[in-house]
Amino acid sequence: MKVVTFGEIMLRLKTPENLRIMQSDGFEASYGAAEANVAVSLAMYEDKCAFVSKVPNNPVGMSALSEVRHYGVNTEYMLRKGNRLGIYFFEKGSNIRSTNVVYDRAFSTFSLSQPSEYHWENILESGDVFYFSGVTPAVSKYVEDTVRSALKYCKEKDIQVICEKNVV
């Protein structure tokens, strides 16, 4: 059994210390998102897992892919097409000021994913678990349709589905 996570990995740009975006002259860069983080966590416990997404076929996309692969996550089903990785800007709160996140993911490579690009019959096997977050189908109509196609396949093959409903 393996857990297959599906979602968008993004470039995370964090302000240093507790600075606001408008106060910062630079950002600390890393990669992440719910589904990638779940896959990395499982891999660190030596569980079989795969992360499925779409990243641009450029150095930024390959760096994001390498970050997940570094922890032992299976990335063989990752799509490498397009030009743009989604980005989010993160400013850590301090004292009475809350944390703030600004997303820039419109027209990202992942947001333009088409259901026909993902071959669930090759990705998912009997006994697997399919995991996605509630944000994933909201990224775009294309991704919503892609999630629907995965869920339809899971229902047909009796594959367990886990949806993390993000509550803000």
C-alpha positions, 0 to 999 in steps of 0.5 A: 500500500502507498499513499498518493498525495495530489496537489500543488507544490509552491515556492514559499517566500518568507520574510526574515524574522517577523518583518512584513512584506512591505518592510523586507528587502529580501525573502527566504525561499523554500518549497511546500504545500499541504500535499507535498508536506504530507508525502514528505512526512510519510516518507520520513516514517519510511511509508510508501508514498507518491506525490503527484503534481505538475511543475514547470519544466525549468530550474524552479520546477526541477528544484521543487521536485528535487526538494520532495524527492530528497526525502524519499518521496516517489515522484515518478508520476510528476508532470513536467510541463509549462512555465510557472510555479505557484508562489506564496508570500509568508510573513510570520506574525508577532505579538498581536499581529497575526501571520499573513499569507499572500498567494500568487498561483493564478495561471500556474502550471498546476492550475492549468492541469487537465484531467487527461494528463493524469493516468490514474490507472497507472498512478493508483493501485488496489489498496492505495490511499488517495489524499488531497486537501480541500484547497486543491479543487478550488485552485481552478476549474481544470484542477477541480475536474482533475480531482473529480476524475481521480475520485471517480477512478477511486470509487470504481476501484474501491480506493480509500480517499482522504480529503483534508478540509482546510479550515481558516 
